[in-house]
Amino acid sequence: MAANEAPRPSRLDPYKPYLERRLVEGCTSVIQLHRELLAENAPVTYQMVRAHIASLRASPPQAPPLPPTVRQVTGWLTRHPTALSEENRAGLKDVLARCPELDTAAGHVREFGEILTDRRGAMLLTWIDAVDASQLPGLTGFALHLLRDIDAVTAGLTLAWSSGGTEGAVNRIKKIKRQLYGRAGFKLLRKMILLQ
């Protein structure tokens, strides 16, 4: 068929919207669709219905873009805004516009990130109060748990020195001991640690 020729009219033409609607509804049996048309006294054959359904299956309608996953949105919220691409910024803006609670949570996460990176531990109590007032389930629980040892958390977010190196060494020793199923005495542990 040439590009400018229109398709020939068919006896199925008046029933095509019905078939398309039924296919979207989930009825994929050509036999069932043919029976439904015959019940309406449609002058169509089984082959006509089968050919039209095959053409619909061959060219599915354009699906809307998939929504972002939870992992993607979490990554957008926890990354520094300058580290996001234009596409990610647009996706985040769209998600935050659709959900005011998530927009509030994003503001709190950004504020906590600034406290963390700029070592502003003195602002922690103000942040906890703001998060508690917003009553966002996951974030409020996190903030209130910080109050259990607020002095240590504030010091960790304020002071430049840290016991991270020591904690890392202790965790490495515990890992080696677990790998040896708890049978490692001091001499064996010492050799394992010095060999690594």
C-alpha positions as CSV (number, residue, x, y, z in Angstrom):
1,M,0.0,0.0,0.0
2,A,1.3,3.4,-0.9
3,A,2.0,6.0,1.8
4,N,-0.9,8.2,0.7
5,E,-3.5,5.5,0.3
6,A,-6.1,5.2,3.1
7,P,-6.8,1.7,4.4
8,R,-9.8,0.0,2.8
9,P,-13.0,0.1,4.8
10,S,-13.9,-3.1,6.7
11,R,-17.0,-4.6,8.3
12,L,-14.9,-4.6,11.5
13,D,-14.4,-0.8,11.6
14,P,-17.4,0.1,13.7
15,Y,-16.3,-2.6,16.3
16,K,-12.6,-1.7,16.6
17,P,-13.1,0.7,19.5
18,Y,-15.0,-2.0,21.4
19,L,-12.2,-4.5,20.7
20,E,-9.5,-2.0,21.8
21,R,-11.4,-1.2,25.0
22,R,-11.9,-4.9,25.8
23,L,-8.2,-5.6,25.2
24,V,-7.3,-2.8,27.6
25,E,-9.7,-4.3,30.2
26,G,-7.7,-7.5,30.0
27,C,-9.8,-9.7,27.7
28,T,-7.1,-11.2,25.4
29,S,-9.0,-14.3,24.1
30,V,-9.8,-13.8,20.4
31,I,-12.4,-16.6,20.7
32,Q,-14.2,-14.7,23.5
33,L,-14.0,-11.4,21.7
34,H,-15.4,-13.0,18.5
35,R,-18.3,-14.5,20.5
36,E,-19.1,-11.2,22.1
37,L,-19.3,-9.5,18.6
38,L,-21.5,-12.3,17.3
39,A,-23.8,-11.9,20.2
40,E,-24.2,-8.3,19.1
41,N,-25.0,-9.5,15.5
42,A,-21.8,-8.1,14.1
43,P,-21.1,-9.3,10.5
44,V,-17.5,-10.2,11.3
45,T,-15.4,-13.4,10.9
46,Y,-13.0,-15.0,13.4
47,Q,-10.1,-14.2,11.1
48,M,-11.0,-10.5,11.0
49,V,-11.0,-10.3,14.8
50,R,-7.8,-12.3,15.1
51,A,-6.0,-10.1,12.6
52,H,-7.0,-6.8,14.3
53,I,-6.1,-8.1,17.8
54,A,-2.7,-9.2,16.4
55,S,-2.1,-5.8,15.0
56,L,-3.0,-4.2,18.4
57,R,-0.6,-6.5,20.2
58,A,2.2,-5.8,17.6
59,S,2.0,-2.0,18.3
60,P,1.3,-1.5,22.0
61,P,0.2,2.0,23.0
62,Q,2.8,4.4,24.4
63,A,3.1,3.6,28.1
64,P,3.6,6.6,30.4
65,P,7.1,6.8,31.9
66,L,7.7,4.7,34.9
67,P,7.7,6.5,38.2
68,P,11.0,6.7,40.0
69,T,11.8,4.0,42.4
70,V,12.1,4.5,46.2
71,R,15.9,4.0,45.9
72,Q,16.2,6.7,43.2
73,V,14.2,9.2,45.3
74,T,16.2,8.4,48.4
75,G,19.4,8.9,46.4
76,W,18.1,12.3,45.1
77,L,17.2,13.4,48.7
78,T,20.5,12.3,50.3
79,R,22.9,13.6,47.7
80,H,24.2,17.1,47.7
81,P,22.0,19.2,45.4
82,T,25.1,20.2,43.3
83,A,25.8,16.5,42.6
84,L,22.4,15.9,40.9
85,S,22.1,16.0,37.1
86,E,19.5,18.2,35.5
87,E,17.3,15.2,34.9
88,N,17.5,14.1,38.5
89,R,16.7,17.6,39.7
90,A,13.6,17.7,37.5
91,G,12.6,14.3,38.7
92,L,13.0,15.3,42.4
93,K,11.1,18.6,41.8
94,D,8.3,16.6,40.3
95,V,8.1,14.1,43.1
96,L,8.3,16.8,45.8
97,A,5.5,18.8,44.1
98,R,3.2,15.7,44.3
99,C,3.9,14.9,48.0
100,P,4.0,17.8,50.5
101,E,5.1,15.4,53.3
102,L,8.1,14.3,51.3
103,D,8.9,17.9,50.5
104,T,9.0,18.6,54.3
105,A,11.1,15.5,54.9
106,A,13.5,16.6,52.1
107,G,14.0,20.0,53.8
108,H,14.8,18.3,57.1
109,V,17.2,15.9,55.4
110,R,19.0,18.8,53.7
111,E,19.3,20.7,57.0
112,F,20.7,17.6,58.7
113,G,23.2,17.2,55.8
114,E,24.4,20.8,56.4
115,I,24.7,20.1,60.1
116,L,26.7,17.0,59.3
117,T,29.1,18.4,56.7
118,D,29.6,21.8,58.2
119,R,30.0,20.5,61.7
120,R,27.2,22.5,63.2
121,G,26.4,20.3,66.2
122,A,25.1,23.2,68.2
123,M,22.1,23.4,65.8
124,L,21.1,19.7,66.4
125,L,18.6,20.3,69.2
126,T,16.8,23.0,67.0
127,W,16.7,20.5,64.1
128,I,15.3,17.7,66.4
129,D,12.6,20.0,67.6
130,A,11.6,21.0,64.1
131,V,11.5,17.3,63.0
132,D,9.5,16.4,66.0
133,A,7.0,19.1,65.3
134,S,6.5,17.9,61.7
135,Q,5.5,14.4,62.9
136,L,7.0,12.5,59.9
137,P,7.1,8.8,61.1
138,G,10.6,7.6,60.0
139,L,12.4,10.9,60.4
140,T,10.8,11.7,63.8
141,G,11.9,8.3,65.2
142,F,15.4,8.9,64.0
143,A,15.6,12.4,65.5
144,L,14.2,11.3,68.8
145,H,16.6,8.4,69.0
146,L,19.4,11.0,68.8
147,L,18.3,12.4,72.1
148,R,19.3,9.2,73.9
149,D,22.9,10.2,73.7
150,I,22.7,13.8,72.6
151,D,26.0,14.9,74.1
152,A,28.0,12.3,72.1
153,V,26.1,13.0,68.9
154,T,26.6,16.8,69.3
155,A,30.3,16.2,70.0
156,G,30.6,14.0,66.9
157,L,28.9,16.6,64.8
158,T,31.1,19.4,66.2
159,L,34.6,18.2,67.0
160,A,37.2,17.6,64.3
161,W,38.7,14.4,65.8
162,S,37.0,11.1,65.9
163,S,37.5,7.5,67.2
164,G,36.5,6.1,63.7
165,G,40.0,4.6,63.2
166,T,39.9,2.7,66.5
167,E,36.3,1.6,65.8
168,G,37.4,0.3,62.4
169,A,40.2,-1.7,63.9
170,V,38.0,-3.2,66.5
171,N,35.4,-4.2,63.9
172,R,38.2,-5.8,61.8
173,I,39.3,-7.9,64.8
174,K,35.8,-9.0,65.5
175,K,35.4,-10.0,61.8
176,I,38.5,-12.1,61.9
177,K,37.4,-13.8,65.1
178,R,34.0,-14.6,63.5
179,Q,35.7,-16.0,60.5
180,L,37.5,-18.4,62.7
181,Y,34.3,-19.4,64.5
182,G,35.3,-18.1,67.9
183,R,38.2,-20.5,68.2
184,A,41.0,-17.9,67.8
185,G,43.1,-17.4,70.9
186,F,45.2,-14.3,71.4
187,K,48.3,-15.7,69.7
188,L,46.4,-16.7,66.5
189,L,44.5,-13.4,66.4
190,R,47.8,-11.5,66.8
191,K,49.3,-13.4,63.9
192,M,46.2,-12.9,61.7
193,I,46.1,-9.2,62.4
194,L,49.8,-8.6,61.8
195,L,49.8,-10.6,58.6
196,Q,47.1,-8.4,57.1
